[in-house]
Amino acid sequence: MKITPIVLIFFFCVLFSISARGQTASKLQPVNIIGTTYSVDYDNNNIRSTTVNTKKDAFDGNFNTYFASYDRSNTWLGLDLGEKHVITKVAYCPRNDWAKRLELGVLEGANQADFGDAVLLRVITEIPDERKWTEQTVNNSRGFRYVRYVGPHDVRCNIAELEFYGYPSEGNDAQLTQITGIPDVIIHTVNAQDITSKTVYIKGIVSFISKDGTDIYTDSMEIRGRGNASWNFEKKPYRIKLAKKARILGNPAEARNWTLINNYGDKTLMRNLLAFDLSKNMEMPYTPAGQPVNVYLNGEYIGCYQFCDHIDVRKNRVDVKEMKPSDISGENLTGGYLIEIDAYADSEPKHFTSWRDTPVTIKSPDSDEIVTQQFDYIKAHYNKWEAAIYDNNYKDPVTGFRKYTDTQTFIRHFLVGEFSGNTDTYWSVYMYKQRSDDKFYFGPVWDFDLAFENDNRTYPVCGINGTSDWIFRRGSAAGNAKGIINRFLLDAEFYKEIQTTYSNYRDWGYVTEEKLIALVDYYADLMDASQKMNYKRWGNLTWQVHQNNRPAGSYEGEVNVVKKYIRERFAWMDKKLNYTPNPDNNPPVAIETSAFPALKLWTGSNAIHIESITEITSVEVVNYMGHKVKSEVQKTGHNFTLTVSPGVYIVHIVAQNGENKTIKCRVF
């Protein structure tokens, strides 16, 4: 038998693999014991160190001695092993009478002496027994020179005994530790600095571990605080800026900027995610990507968060033309822009107040790049929009508010806010404007921590004691946003469009009670282990936080509040919008060709809707007699509606390059 080089390589790889797995793990001896020094800063910076409860006491084999730090938080102890070791097991014992102080303690491995590149080995999720070893296996194939135990928040890092087991090896990244069924986000700042500002970034390293520990992405980053009311909670929200653009945790956008939403006042930890699902199922052009994660900051577990897009202009986020400072005239000056009707606008660097006293923040172009001509243009165009809304002839289909409003994105944005019962829907409203397009498009939806029956100011939103009015009339509103929506709803024809859109998504099965309840159950199951850790860390499950109506007393109880609300809200919305199921109302036809990669056509009451045009396109509608009833030319980026009488029609769609598509449809 001839042995080829490939066979030899395969043989040695297998041999190496067997050898590595077969290595005997033993208790690891340190080159140095490392960690926080117990010291007290007395007057005049006279530092006095103690000789009791020191680091060596946690490695002496005596359950009656222990390590304790002077500082209550951000303290640790560990080992410098001198060379890299793969860790296979950890063992620990709590200080006598203080076993609870080990709960949520974190064990880490690193190859930088400052633990800036540390990842997880284990987290102590249960209170261990006293005066005996608790052993935990470690499923992590990376080799580490430095290992440590980081005490939970506010416990002085009390621990009686600590041991690490393993064998010398460089290891690899085939398998890292992931604590629960959701991804881990591990953040270490330079010198373990606290994050205390919403404006000043701190440098550090972040690692994202997912897919049961088989997928890892690490990058240097900067991090700062974010949010408005949420920044005042104990559990803080953050904004991360990566060194390089990346698609993180499978999210669609390749970007540097991401957010960690704290969900402190949302005891289910899922309200934003449920609203985002509604937005996707109502086919908003862009819905922020979001998913639950566990977050660790400088070795301390800080809770179950929502890792989410930062709202900015780019592909797979708000996809409008990104402007340059040189875009100061003609067509280039017309877009794209991202703005926000924003109650906190006066705290933002680039904002204005409209002629109706509406506070507006300009989100893109960025505050450090926008030039005077662009600022003046978008302010003037916004004022044109409001003027059209408050004009006596604002209902006119050509010269009224529709001239400057994309009605379909507004309707869907409105329905998501109303269905979720979000009192903050019009406290913060994102809108964007495309180049060479006079219309403002609504979205993305954002900020639902007070939704799904979580606001004592509007409780109950529906049900027996609820109200027959829309939630936006009962909730918060920035400036005159509430007045703008009222004007829209006073237009009877526009109200019919809202009813038609709602009916379509109900008939098509895109938005149903069964699907949304199933999603609640999915997230509750997915986050079960994480929510338990979260509420051990923060203890606020039974507190009234922010605008909570009243605590349900348990995580299951909080989830049931949302499920009960969903059932009642479907009944309320169906009645409010006069919805009657129509089995003959068919879902949209997807039109997928090279010229129309995302185009969709669907019909409603007295209407043909066409969406996602990607180039200049002509549309002609012919009735069953062959007579042309509509003919329009639409520009790139438009969604539009053709009003027709009930009947059967042939729709001819012709792209600029000559490619065409013919669709037969029925209008009710």
N, C-alpha and C positions, 0 to 999 in steps of 0.2 A: 504494500500500500504506500503510495506516494503522499508524504505529508507536505502540504502547501503552507506558505506563510500565513494565509488566512486561517487555516486550521490551528496553527501554532498560536496565533493571536487569540483565537477563541478559547483554546485550551488554557492559556495563562490567565485570561480574564475570569474564566470559571473558577480556576484554582485560587486566584486572588480573592474572589467573592466568597468562596467557601472558607478561606483562611480568615477573612475579616469577620464573617459571621461567627466563626468558631472560636474567636479569641475569648479568653477567660476574663470576665469583668471582675475587678477587685475594688476594694475600698481605696480611694485615691488619697495620696499623701501630698500635702502642699509644699511648694518651695517657700511660699509665704502665706500667712493668714492675712487677709486684707479686709478693709471695710471702714465703717464710720468710727471715728475716735470719740469716746465718751469724754467730752470736755465742757467746761462751763465758762462763759465769758462774764467775769465779774467787772466791777467798776474799773475804769481807766485801762480797759483792754488787758487786764491781768488774767491770762488763760490758765486755768487750773485743771489738770487732768486727774481722773480717778484711777485707782488700781483694782477696783472691784467691778464685777459684771463686764469684763472686757471680752474682746473677740475670742480669745483662746478658750474661754469658759464654755463656748458652744461646741468645742472639739475635744473636750477632755473625757468624754464617756461617762460623765457624772450627771444624772438627771436632776440633782439638787442644786447645781450651779447653772447660771444662765448668762446670756448676753442681753444688755439693755443699753439703749442710747439716751443721751440727754434730750436731743430734739425729738419731738413726737412723731414726725413724718419725714419721708425721704431719707431714711437711714437703712443701712444694709451691712451684711458681712459675707465673706466668701473666701475662695482659695485661688491663688496663683499656682497653677499646676506645672509651670515651667515649659510645657510643650502641649500641643493639641491632644485632646482626648475625646473620644466618643462617649457620651454619658448614657448609661443604660438604666440607672436607678438612682433615686434619691431617698433618703430616710431622715426623719426628723422627730423631735419630741418637744412638746410645749413646756413652758415654764409652769411649775406647779401652781395650781389655782388660777391660771391665766390662759387656759387652753384656747379660749375664744380669740385671743390675740393673734393666733396663727391663721385664722380663717381669712381667705383672700390674699394670703402671702404669695409672692411670686418668686419662682426659681428661674434664673436666667443663665445662659452661656454666651460668651463673647470672645473676641480675639483682639479687641482694643482694651487697654488697661482701664480706660474711663468708661467702659461698657457702652460706648456710643453706638456700636454695631450689634448690641445684644438682641437675642431672640429668646423665645420662651422654651423652658424645659418642662415645667409643670406649674399649675396654680393649685393652691390648697383650697378646695371648694367646700370642705366640711371641717367641723371642729374635731381635731384629733384627740385620742385618748392621752391622759397624763401618765407619766412614769413608765412609758413603753415606747418602742419605736413604731412609727407608721412608715411603711415602705410604699413607694410609688414607682412603677416602671416608667421609663422615658423612651418614647418612640421618635428619636431624632438622630439622623445619620451624619450631621455635621460635627466636625471636630472643634473643640473649644479649649483654649488655654486658660481662660478665666471663667469661674462659675461663682454664683452668689445667690443669697436669699435676700429679698427686699421685703421689709415689713409692710403690712397694710397701713393705711392712713391712720394717724393719731394713736398709735399703740406703743411707741418707743422701740419697735423692732424686737420685742421680747421673744426669745427662743432659748430652750435649754440645750438641745443637741441637734447637730446637723452633719450629715454624711453624704458624699457623692461617690458613685460607683461607675466604673467604665474601663476603657483600655486605650492605650496610646494609638492615635490614628489621625491622619488629615481629615478623614471622613469625606462626605459629599453632601449635596443638597437634594438627594433623591427623596428624602422624607424628613420634613420638619414637624414640629409640634403645632397642632391646632387644637385649641381647648374645647370648643363646642362645635355645633354644626354650622355656625356662621363664621365668616372670615375674621381673622385677627389683624388689627392695625397696631403696630408697635412703633412708638415714637420715642426717640431720645434726643433731647436738646443739648447743645454744647454746655458742658459743665452743669448739666441737669438744671438749667435755669427755669424758673417758673414763667408761665405765659400770663402776663398781667395787662397786656395792652391790646386794643383793637386796631391800632395803627402801626405799632412797631413790631416788625418781624424778628423772630429768633431763629437762628440756624440750627440744623440738626440732621438726623437720619431717620427715615421711615421705612418700615417693611410691611408689606401686605402678604399675608399667608392665607391660602384658600385651597379648595379642592382636597380636603382632608389632609392638608399639609404637603401636598405634592406640587403646589404651585406657589412660587415666591417672587415678589418684585421688590427690590430695594433701591432707594435713590437718596441722595442728599436733598434737603428741602429747607424751606422756611415756613414758620408757622406763627399765626397770631390769633387773637380772639376775633369774634364776629357777632352779629346779631344785635338786637335792640333790647327789648325786655328780657330776652333769653340770656343775655350776657350777665344779668344781675342774679341769676340762679347759682347755687353752689356748684352744680354740674355745668361746666362751661361749654359753649359751642366754639368751634375753631375753623379757620381757613388754612389750607395747606397749599403751598406753592412749590411744586417739584422743580428740580434742576432741569429736567428734560420733559418734553411732552410725552405722554404715554396713555394708553388705554388701560385703565386700572380696573381690576376685578371683572373684566369682560364688558365694561360699560362702552357705549358706542363712540363717544368723543375721544379724540386724542388731544390731551390738554395738560397744562401744568397746574391749573387751579382747580381745587376740589374743596368740598365742605364736609365737616363733621357736625351734624345736627344733633343736639343733646336730647330732645324729646323729654325734658324734665317734667313738664306739666301734663304730658300725655302718658298716663299710666299703662296704656296698652303698648306703647312704643311703636305703633304701626299706623297712626291716623294719616300721616303724610303719604305713606305707601299705598293706602287704600284709595286716597284721592288721586294719586298719580295713576293708579289702575283705571279709575273712571275716566281720567283725561285720555289715556291711551285708547280705551274702548270707544270713546267719543271722537277718536281720530283727530285730536289736536295735532297740528303740524309738528310740534315739539313738546314732549313731556320730559321733565328732568329724570335722569336715571338715578335710582336710589336703592339701597339695600341695607339690611341691618348688619352691624359689625360689633365686635368687642374691641375696646380701645385700651391700650396700656401706655402710660406716659411716665418716662423715666423709671421704669420698673414697677410702677404702681398701677393696679387695675382701676380704671376710672369710669367703667360702665358700658352699657349697650347703647350704641349710637346708630345714627343713619348716615352712611357714607353716600354722598350725593354730588351731582354736578354743581359747579359754581355757574350761575347764570351769566353767560357772556356770549359774544358773537363769534361763531365758528361753525364749521361743518359738524352736524349731528348735535348742535345746540341751537342757538338762535341763528339760523342760516340766512343772514342777509349780507350784502356786500360790505366788507370791512373797509372803512374809510381811511384815507391818508390825509395828513395835514395839507397836502397840495390840492385836495378836492374842495375848491372854494367857489366854483362857478358852474353854470350850465347844468347839464344832466348829472354830473358828478356830485354836485352839491345836494342833490335830492335824496341821497341815501347811500348805505343804510344806517339807520339809527335804532337804538334800543333805549327806551325811556321807562320810567316808572312813576305812576301816580303814587306819591309816597308821603305818608304822614310825618316821616322823619327827614324830609328833604332838606330842611335848614341845617342839618348836621353833615350834609354831603358837600363835597368840594364844588360840584357843578350842578346847579339847580336853578329853577325859576318859579315864579308864581304867575299863573295864567290870569287873564282879565276877569275870570270868575273866581279868583282866589284859590285855585287848585294848586297844591304844591307838587312840583314835578322834578324828579332827578334825571339827569342825562347819564345813562350807564355806558353807552357807546356812541361815539368815540370816547375813549378813556379820558378821565379828567386831566391827565398830563399831556394829552395829545390833541384834544379838540381845540380848534381855532375859532376866532370871533365870528367869522362868516357862518360856520357850521352851527354854533350856538344860536346865533340870531335867526338862522333859517328854521331850525327845528322848533324854536319858541314861537315864531310867527306861524308856522304850519299847525302847531298844536292849537294856537288861538283861532285859526281858521276852522279847525274841527269843532271846537266848542261853540264858535259863533254859528256854525251850521246847525248844531244841536239845539241851540236856544233861539234860532230864527223862527218867525211866525210860520214860515213854510217848510219847517224842518222835516215834515213827512213826505215831501215831494221826492219821488223815487230817483230823480235825476239831479236836482240841485240841493236836496236836503242832506240829512246826516249820512245817508248811504254813499254820497260822493266821497266822503273821507273815512268811511267805516267799512271794514271787512265784516259783514254781518255774520258769516258762518263761524269765524273764530270767536266773535263776541258771544254768539248763542251758546256755543259749546263751553266756553269759559264760564258763562252765566249758569248753565245747567250743572256743571261740576260744583261750583260754589254753593248753589242752592240745594242740590241733592245732599251734599255733605253737611249742610247746615253751618257753613263757615261764616262766623260773624266778622271775620277779618278779610273777606274776599275783596272788598273795595277800600281797605286800609292800605293795601299795597297791590297795585295793578301793573303788571308788566305789559308793554305794548311795543311793537316794532314797526318800522317803515322801510319798505323796499325802495331801491333806486328806481326812478322813473315811474313811480306808483304813488298816487295821492293818498291812498288809504292807510289807516292805522290798523294793524292786525293785533288781536288780543292774545296774550300768553307770553311765557308759559304760566300755568297755575303754580301757586307757591304758598306755603305756610298754612298748615291745617292742624296745628296743635290744639286749637279751640273748637275744631269741627267734631261732627259725629257725637253730639250731646255732651260737650265738655266745657260749657260756658254757663256759669250760674246766672248771668245777666239775661239769658234767653231761654233758660230751662223752663218747661220742656219745649223743644222746638216743634214737636208734633205730638200725636197721641190724643188721648181724651181731653187733656187739659191744655193742649197746644193751641196755636193760633192759626187762622186761615191766611195770614199774610206771609209774604216772602221774607226770608231771613235777612236779606240785605237792608230791608227797611227797619229791622230791629237791631242790627249790629252796628259795628263801628264803620266809619267812612272817612276817608282822607279828603279834606276840602269838599268839593261839590261832586265827588264821584257818585254819591247816592242820587243826587239830582239828575245826573247824566243818565243813569239807568232808569230812573222814573220816566224820563222823557222817551226813551226807547220803548218802554212798555206801554206808553199811551198811544202808540201807533198800532192800530188794530191789525193792519196787514203784517206788520213786523211781528206782532204777538202770534199771528197764525204761523209764521216761519218758525218761531220757537216751538209751538205745538207740533208742527210737522217734524222738526228735527228730533224732538224727544220721542215721538211716536215711532219714527224710523228705527232709532237705536233700541227701542223696546221690542218692536216687531222682529227685527233682525237677530235678536238674541245677544246683542253686544253688551247690553246692560240689563242684568237680571238679578233678582234677589238671591237666587240659588248660587250664581257665580260669585257674588260679592261675599255672601256668608261663607262659602267654601274657601275664599281667599283669607278671610279672618281666621278660620280654623287652621289654614296652612301656616300663616305667620305665627299664630299662637304656639303651634307645635314646633316650628323651626326655632323659635326664640325661647323655648321653655327653659332650657338650662341657663341661657344668657340672662333672661329676666330675673331668675333667682339670684344670680350673682349680682346683677344690677341693684336689686333692692336690698341685698345684704350690704352693698357698698353705700347706698344713699339713704336707705331707711324711710323713704318718703311715700311708700305705697299706701299707707293709711293716713297720710296728711292731706289737708286741703291745700293744694299748690296753685298759685296764680289765680286763674278764674274757674278752677274746678267747681262743679256744683256740690258734690259731696262724695267722699271716698266710698268705693264699693267694699273695701275691706280686704280684697284679695285680687290677685292678677286675673283669676278666672272670672271674678265678679266684674272687673273692669272690662274684660272682653265681652261679657254678656250684655253690658250696657250698650256697647257698639252694635252688637247683633240685634238687640231689641230695637234700637234706633233705625237700623237699616230696614227692618221689616215694616216699621211704621212709616218711614219716609217714602218707601216705594208706594204704599197705599195713598199717602198724602199727595205725592207728585202726580200720580195717575189721575187722581180726582181733580187736582188743581189745573192740570193741562188737558182735561177732558179726554184722556187716553182710552181708546177702545181697541183691543187687540185686533189686528187685521192679518190673517194668515196669508193673504194674497200680496202683502207688501214685501217684496223680495229685496235681499241685500244688494249692494252696489256691484256693478260689473267692473272688474279690474281690466284695464286696457294696457297690456304690456308689449310694447314694441320698442325699437331703437329710438324712435322719436318721442315716444310717450312711455318712459320706463316706470312711472308711478301714477299715471292718470287713472282716475276713477269716475264713473258715471253712476248716479243713482237718482231715483225719482221719488217725489213726495206728493203732497196735496197740491195740485195745480202747478207743479214745478219739476224741472229737470236740473239737477245739480251736477256740475263738472268741477273736479278738483285736481290740483297739482300739475298745472300746465308748466312745462319746462322750456318752452320757446313760443314765439309768436304763432298763433294758431287761429284758423278760421273754423267756425262752427255753424252748421246749417241744419235746421230742423224741418222735416217734411212730414205732412200728415199722411194718413192711409190712402188719400185720394191723389197723392203725389204733389200737392200744393205746398210751396215753401211758406212756413209760418214764422220762422225766426232765422236771422242771419247776423252773426257777430264776429268780430275779430278781437281776440284777447291777447294780452301781453304776458310775457313770462312772469311766473309766480302767482298768477291769479287763481282764485277759486271763484266761481260765479254761478248764478242761478238764472235760468230762463223760465219765465212765467208763461204757462200754456194751459189750455183747457183740458179736462180729462179726455183721454183717448190713447190710441196707439200711434207711435211716431218712429220715424227713421232719423237717426242723428248721424250726420256726416262730419267727421273731424279731419281737418287737413293741416299738416304741419308745414312750416316754412320750406322745408326741403322737398315737399311734394308727397311725402308719405301720408297715407290716409287710412282711416278706420271708419267702419259703418256699424252702428249698433241699433238694434230694434228694442224699443222699450214701451212700457205702458205707464201712463200717468193717471192717478186717481182723482 
